[in-house]
Structure formats: structure tokens, C-alpha cells
């Protein structure tokens, strides 16, 4: 770990990202809805060619 960053207080953005991750985990546990890493990677690749490409649908 970078010791220069270790002693700095967490930024608000970091706190928001942690909260978002926790809420996402809770949503997944409640619904089972998700997308696979491969689906996400394919979507990101498609975004390079078509910025309007819709995000993949979640599934169980």
C-alpha cells in the first residue's frame, strides 16, 4: 500500500464508492440480479464503437 496515501483521510468520493458497493451487494443478495464480468467487458468494448450502446440487462 502506498504509505503516502495511508495517512490521508478518506475522500468523500471514496466513502461514496464504498457505500455504493455495499448497496449493490445488498441488492444482489435480495434479488440475485447480476451481469457477468464477460458481459460487462463486451459492453465496454462495444461502447468504444457506439457510445449509445445500452447496458446489458441483469439476470439471475
C-alpha positions in Angstrom: 0.0 0.0 0.0 1.2 3.5 -0.8 2.2 4.9 2.6 1.7 8.5 1.4 -2.0 7.7 0.9 -2.3 5.6 4.0 -2.2 8.5 6.4 -4.6 10.7 4.4 -8.3 10.8 5.5 -10.6 9.0 3.0 -12.1 11.3 0.4 -15.8 11.8 0.1 -15.7 10.1 -3.3 -14.1 7.0 -1.7 -16.8 7.0 1.0 -19.5 7.3 -1.7 -17.9 4.4 -3.7 -17.8 2.2 -0.6 -21.5 2.9 0.2 -22.5 2.3 -3.4 -20.7 -1.1 -3.4 -22.4 -2.1 -0.1 -25.8 -1.1 -1.5 -25.1 -3.1 -4.7 -24.1 -6.1 -2.7 -27.3 -5.9 -0.7 -29.4 -5.6 -3.9 -27.7 -8.6 -5.4 -28.3 -10.7 -2.2 -32.0 -9.7 -2.2 -32.7 -10.1 -5.9 -30.0 -12.3 -7.4 -29.8 -10.0 -10.4 -26.4 -9.5 -11.9 -24.3 -9.3 -15.0 -21.2 -11.4 -15.6 -17.7 -9.9 -16.0 -17.6 -11.1 -19.6 -20.8 -9.3 -20.4 -19.5 -6.1 -18.8 -16.3 -6.4 -20.7 -18.1 -6.9 -24.0 -20.3 -3.9 -23.4 -17.3 -1.7 -22.6 -15.7 -2.8 -25.9 -19.0 -2.0 -27.8 -19.1 1.4 -26.2 -15.8 2.3 -28.0 -17.6 1.9 -31.3 -21.1 3.0 -30.2 -21.3 5.3 -27.2 -25.1 4.8 -27.1 -24.9 1.1 -26.7 -27.3 0.1 -23.9 -26.0 -1.5 -20.8 -26.6 -5.3 -20.7 -29.7 -6.5 -18.9 -29.3 -8.0 -15.5 -30.3 -11.6 -15.0 -30.3 -14.4 -12.4 
